[in-house]
Amino acid sequence: MRSLSLVFISIVAASSLAACKKQSAPEPSAKGEEPVIKLAPEDIVTIQRGELQTGPRISGALEASARSVVRAETGGTVLQIGPELGQPVKKNDLLARIEAKALGDMSSSAQSAVANAQAQLDLAKREVQRTEALVKGGALAQRELDRAQSQVTAAQAQLNQAKAQFASSKSQLGDATARAPFAGVVARRSVSAGDVVSPGAELYEIIDPSTMRLDASVASEALSTISLGKSVDFSVRGYPGQMFAGTIARIAPAADPVTRQIQILVDIPNPGGKLIAGLYAEGHVAVEKREALIAPLGAIDMTGDQPTVLRVKNGAIERSVVSLGVRDERAEVVEILTGLAPGDVLLLARATKNVVPGSKVTIGNDKPAPAPAGSAAPAGSATEKAAPPPVAVPTEKK
């Protein structure tokens, strides 16, 4: 009997506690609590004031300002090569030597012809002196002196011709040796020892990496905004997150007939040799720089009549109409004129697929925003959790 009394008292106490809790909890929503969407930190951005740069976009490839392709000036077998790829060279350093046995024989023959012509000239001059003395003595007629003098003239012409042939053969012999035209670095070696080359074949490419230039193009519509000496900021594929600067050195006088773009050459200092010829680069001409409230282009919705953004405010998503200013295509940001303030949190376009205005959100590991007064508390809260129903515990009758 005593056990039954204790069970009855426990049931009454549990029922009273449940009634008290039910009176203190708000009425649950008829439709149930809306789920809270969890946003990753990379899905949002907090806008601030920052530097805004405007100017036309450019793109192109880097190339060395000083570049030379060394080619063979005579044909033959490559006997010797010089530096390898990437090695530095000085002016007149040996790059390649081509077999020139036939040229050597021609040079020796031309040299012998010069010596023979010189001997003939000396003999003709002595003959003139002898004939001149005989003419003065009356032993020979004047015509003999004229004939001797003409022989001197002919011998002199033969000597000049022999010297020219010797110089030509010597020059051809020198052509069999390729040398560096200036100090720089080997960008490409196209031959190896034993290769047979013909005149005009490429042997080496030498560049001077201390100064680079960007061979780029700009839209013809932006021609009025560029001029010589303008600063250019650009990024290079292969160096993510790094920016480089140069100045416009050349502007083409005519547009490309196909693309209608204008070619420009941008001088770029490269003292450390960090930049490499051939890399793709893109950037913009810095026309104007100023500070403004900026937002990423990825947060702006341009599909409607007016540009809008999705803003996170008080734990919920709201759509706000904004007015835009100039764009910075380099940084992919745009100036915000009205509609937002520094510190506002915007939702990026990649995270808007399942989010609509009015959705409740939480960011990262943050707790969900508190529910407004008078509404049902989030599911699982302490105020909504009801006490377990009383359970009758069977007891053994004594």
Beta strands, then each sheet from edge to edge (+ up, - down):
strand 1: 36-39
strand 2: 44-46
strand 3: 48-54
strand 4: 57-71
strand 5: 76-81
strand 6: 88-89
strand 7: 94-98
strand 8: 177-179
strand 9: 184-189
strand 10: 196-197
strand 11: 202-219
strand 12: 231-236
strand 13: 244-255
strand 14: 261-269
strand 15: 280-285
strand 16: 288-296
strand 17: 308-313
strand 18: 316-321
strand 19: 323-328
strand 20: 333-338
strand 21: 345-347
strand 22: 360-363
sheet 1: 1+ 22+
sheet 2: 2+ 21- 17+ 18-
sheet 3: 3+ 16- 20+ 19-
sheet 4: 6+ 9- 11+ 4- 15+ 12- 13+ 14-
sheet 5: 8+ 7- 5+ 10-
end
